[in-house]
Amino acid sequence: MAAARALRDGLRRVNGAPAVLAGLFVLTLLVAIPLAVALAGMIEMHLGASLAAERAASGVDYDWWQEFSEQASGLGTTFGPTIIGFGAVLENLSNLLDNAPLAPAIAGATAAWMVLWSFLSGGVLDRYARNRPTRAAGFFAACGLHFWRFVRIGIVAWLAYAALFGWVHGWLFEDFYRWATRDLTVERTAFALRAACYLLFGILLAGCSLVFDYARIRLVVEDRRSAVGAILAALRFVRREPGTLTLYALNSALFLALVFVYGVTGRGATGSGAGLAAALLWGQLFILGRHYLKLLFYASQVSLFQSALAHADYTAAPALVWPDSPAAEAILNAEPAVPYTSRARAI
């Protein structure tokens, strides 16, 4: 099965580039540190030199936590018991599907992360496409080469997601759902209808994500310059290659397995000392696992695309010459073909 082979090859590519995973994890920490420092200042100001401060230092104090949440504003509203343990996963999923607005500080950090990822993802895709070390110079050269192209794809993606969350979500959950349940008296039926709306909206989100992923891949591997052309080419590829859907399902199943394991084994905001530290460490390991699976999504999709369109297996590791694309490098590094005249003589 092409999708299973692509997944196995994607695992090899991600495991062969541990620096990419480490860099992505460190970047996430760097983006989160300013928010953590600001939130720590708000907590310190609220606690002061009180008895609540002593209780909070020795362990989780839910009474103080509730008091802080009631008076908090801005970034402080995000500091709740759900930030530790499996509750954070459920809250993020709920906020996504229910189109809950982000706090301004979180929205700013998310925007900064998206800009940084738009810059780095060109180098990440190029590294996985070449399937060999490109070193820092080659990696960041690819980042710079593809950044503005990715920004153009990002603008189209933003318009698509804005339509989904602004119009489709409102029609599904405000217009259609209210109309469909206005005379219902059975809660089970209403729940099934809402679950069906969530499923449909999730499928639309996954479809957009799939197309834009392959648009970025085609832009990098084929050295395309047109964002619109790459998106249209990605639509054609997804439509005619059923392995894209199978591979997406396999990657999604791995993510759900990670979430299940974290939900079963993760600890919430309880206890103190070593117990609380263990819960925080387990949360960081979960984030690392999420990054690993995100990179696996990209690497396996690159592998499937290359195998389907014969942009495959880079045979050597010569010095990188920019702006050659991975596809051009594959041709240059291929074994020399037998001249036509030589074949004619042999015949």
QUIQUI-V588453 format. One record per residue. RES is the residue in one letter. SS is DSSP state (@ for helix, = for strand, . for the rest). Layout:
# QUIQUI-V588453
res & ss
RES & SS
RES & SS
This chain:
# QUIQUI-V588453
res & ss
M & .
A & @
A & @
A & @
R & @
A & @
L & @
R & @
D & @
G & @
L & @
R & @
R & @
V & @
N & @
G & .
A & .
P & @
A & @
V & @
L & @
A & @
G & @
L & @
F & @
V & @
L & @
T & @
L & @
L & @
V & @
A & @
I & @
P & @
L & @
A & @
V & @
A & @
L & @
A & @
G & @
M & @
I & @
E & @
M & @
H & @
L & @
G & .
A & .
S & .
L & @
A & @
A & @
E & @
R & @
A & @
A & @
S & @
G & .
V & .
D & .
Y & @
D & @
W & @
W & @
Q & @
E & @
F & @
S & @
E & @
Q & @
A & .
S & .
G & @
L & @
G & @
T & @
T & @
F & .
G & .
P & @
T & @
I & @
I & .
G & .
F & @
G & @
A & @
V & @
L & @
E & @
N & @
L & @
S & @
N & @
L & @
L & @
D & .
N & .
A & .
P & .
L & .
A & .
P & @
A & @
I & @
A & @
G & @
A & @
T & @
A & @
A & @
W & @
M & @
V & @
L & @
W & @
S & @
F & @
L & @
S & @
G & @
G & @
V & @
L & @
D & @
R & @
Y & @
A & @
R & @
N & .
R & .
P & .
T & .
R & @
A & @
A & @
G & @
F & @
F & @
A & @
A & @
C & @
G & @
L & @
H & @
F & @
W & @
R & @
F & @
V & @
R & @
I & @
G & @
I & @
V & @
A & @
W & @
L & @
A & @
Y & @
A & @
A & @
L & @
F & @
G & @
W & @
V & @
H & @
G & @
W & @
L & @
F & @
E & @
D & @
F & @
Y & @
R & @
W & @
A & @
T & @
R & .
D & .
L & .
T & .
V & .
E & @
R & @
T & @
A & @
F & @
A & @
L & @
R & @
A & @
A & @
C & @
Y & @
L & @
L & @
F & @
G & @
I & @
L & @
L & @
A & @
G & @
C & @
S & @
L & @
V & @
F & @
D & @
Y & @
A & @
R & @
I & @
R & @
L & @
V & @
V & @
E & .
D & .
R & .
R & .
S & .
A & @
V & @
G & @
A & @
I & @
L & @
A & @
A & @
L & @
R & @
F & @
V & @
R & @
R & @
E & .
P & .
G & @
T & @
L & @
T & @
L & @
Y & @
A & @
L & @
N & @
S & @
A & @
L & @
F & @
L & @
A & @
L & @
V & @
F & @
V & @
Y & @
G & @
V & @
T & @
G & .
R & .
G & .
A & .
T & .
G & .
S & .
G & .
A & @
G & @
L & @
A & @
A & @
A & @
L & @
L & @
W & @
G & @
Q & @
L & @
F & @
I & @
L & @
G & @
R & @
H & @
Y & @
L & @
K & @
L & @
L & @
F & @
Y & @
A & @
S & @
Q & @
V & @
S & @
L & @
F & @
Q & @
S & @
A & @
L & @
A & .
H & .
A & .
D & .
Y & .
T & .
A & .
A & .
P & .
A & .
L & .
V & .
W & .
P & .
D & .
S & .
P & @
A & @
A & @
E & @
A & @
I & @
L & @
N & @
A & .
E & .
P & .
A & .
V & .
P & .
Y & @
T & @
S & @
R & @
A & @
R & @
A & @
I & .
